[in-house]
Amino acid sequence: MPLRTILPLLLVLVGRTFAAPSPTVIDGVAYQVVRAAPRAVSILWVDKRGVPLRTFPAAARYLLDEGTPAETLMNGGIFEPGGLPSGLLIQDGTEWRPVNRKIGDGNFFLQPNGIFLLGTAGAAIIPTDDHPMTGMDIRCAVQSGPLLLRAGSIHPQLSKDSGSRLHRNGVGVDKSGAVVLVITDPTSPKLPNLHEFAQLFLRLDCTDALFLDGIISQMRSGPDLSTPSPSFGSIIAVTKQ
């Protein structure tokens, strides 16, 4: 087994999170990558009163009050005006937004799209058509699109020759079951198209991966969590364990 496969497996087995972003350069594109055990990952949208959190500082304060301080935060799936998630959103076992099976334009509706979920069986990324899963109690979930990888295969509609090279973020699940959060570094001299972004997750030993969002995307850790951020919909958090 290659070392790059063994390392994330060991991180999960020993129960540590190691949530600090790791700079990674692949094919001239700079990325920030975080691997985390599924139990250290959560998906946020609202506070205890049902009010959308929207920003990283608000999410960090919420998690601190809950006794689970954040190590890293990254915006989640595509959302509508006012921060309304475009599809399924489950937080702490409560379904706040239903699954969206509509037909439309844009990345979210590029079929198949998918759902990133966390539950009793760990982490998974599934096609929207496979929801709800049987035999798994879902703790958190967010829907977005397109589904970059499914069982190791790249989405058939993503073109190798696409000239759409943009700032992007996404989430994958690797062969050991760890959650892999990825965002292009905003200082990167080169940016990927969606096919190259999907290939990145293959290079990171992921079998399944989901596109989350584009130009507005951010990932923050440490002291940067308390500085002002743009307003998002859902937020993916890696917490201290």
HELIX and SHEET records of a PDB file:
HELIX    1   1 LEU A    3  LEU A   13  1                                  11    
HELIX    2   2 PRO A   38  ALA A   40  5                                   3    
HELIX    3   3 PHE A   56  ASP A   65  1                                  10    
HELIX    4   4 ASN A  107  PHE A  109  5                                   3    
HELIX    5   5 THR A  128  ASP A  130  5                                   3    
HELIX    6   6 LEU A  194  ARG A  203  1                                  10    
HELIX    7   7 GLY A  222  SER A  226  5                                   5    
SHEET    1   A 7 SER A  22  ILE A  26  0                                        
SHEET    2   A 7 VAL A  29  ALA A  36 -1                                        
SHEET    3   A 7 VAL A 179  THR A 184 -1                                        
SHEET    4   A 7 ASN A 169  ASP A 174 -1                                        
SHEET    5   A 7 CYS A 206  ASP A 213 -1                                        
SHEET    6   A 7 LEU A 147  ARG A 150 -1                                        
SHEET    7   A 7 SER A 153  ILE A 154 -1                                        
SHEET    1   B 4 VAL A  41  LEU A  44  0                                        
SHEET    2   B 4 ILE A 235  THR A 239 -1                                        
SHEET    3   B 4 ALA A  70  ASN A  75 -1                                        
SHEET    4   B 4 MET A 219  SER A 221 -1                                        
SHEET    1   C 2 PHE A  79  GLU A  80  0                                        
SHEET    2   C 2 LEU A  84  PRO A  85 -1                                        
SHEET    1   D 5 THR A  94  ARG A  97  0                                        
SHEET    2   D 5 LEU A  89  GLN A  91 -1                                        
SHEET    3   D 5 ILE A 138  SER A 144 -1                                        
SHEET    4   D 5 GLY A 114  GLY A 119 -1                                        
SHEET    5   D 5 GLY A 122  PRO A 127 -1                                        
END                                                                             
